[in-house]
Amino acid sequence: MKQRRLPPEDHSLIYQEIGKANDRAAILVGVSLMEHGLERAIRTALREPATQAEEQALFSDRGIVGTLSQAINLAVGPETKQDMHRLRDIRNEAAHNVNQVSFETEPIRSWMRELKYLDKPIADPRSKFMLIITLMSSGLLVTAAHNSGEEYGSEDEDQAPDAGDGELPSYVSGPRPGLPSRGGDLIVQLRR
């Protein structure tokens, strides 16, 4: 949850880029998109920090939600939490393993099989990863827009694929606007 990270400017272009990237790059950038969406959803669910000290206490490296793990534990319900932690594990493996890393190497291959976020199984682990990351990051951005009272897809809001006209992407559905069917627990626990 480091503030020095730049926010994505155009999600559509980023998704296109990681679709063409090698597996390691797709994992690193994909989970970074999820982390960005989670941070935005948390920030919009909380009041604005009144001081720099409050900002640091919440979002610095040593803050309450300074790491992806801490943010997941704070803001995500049990079903989605397990998958988000597994995606974090996959990201850490890709970031810290200097040997060849792909969706076909262990332990990433096994971890991908453990993910339960989708209602229907997808055999290809890369396709499964891309769909889950797209759904999670889009759902989190919709939640952030909902929390802040903004219309999702407005000009100053982050853009997810097919969301430029203010309509929700066709693949996003669920118990709250913009959340996938298993994603109702993404961030509903936080309130202003």
Secondary structure, 3 states (H helix, E strand, C coil): CCCCCCCCCCHHHHHHHHHHCCHHHHHHHHHHHHHHHHHHHHHHHCCCCCCHHHHHHHHCCCCCCCCHHHHHHHHCCHHHHHHHHHHHHHHHHHHHCCCCCCCCCCCHHHHHHHCCCCCCCCCCHHHHHHHHHHHHHHHHHHHHHHHHCCCCCCCCCCCCCCCCCCCCCCCCCCCCCCCCCCCCCCCCCCCC
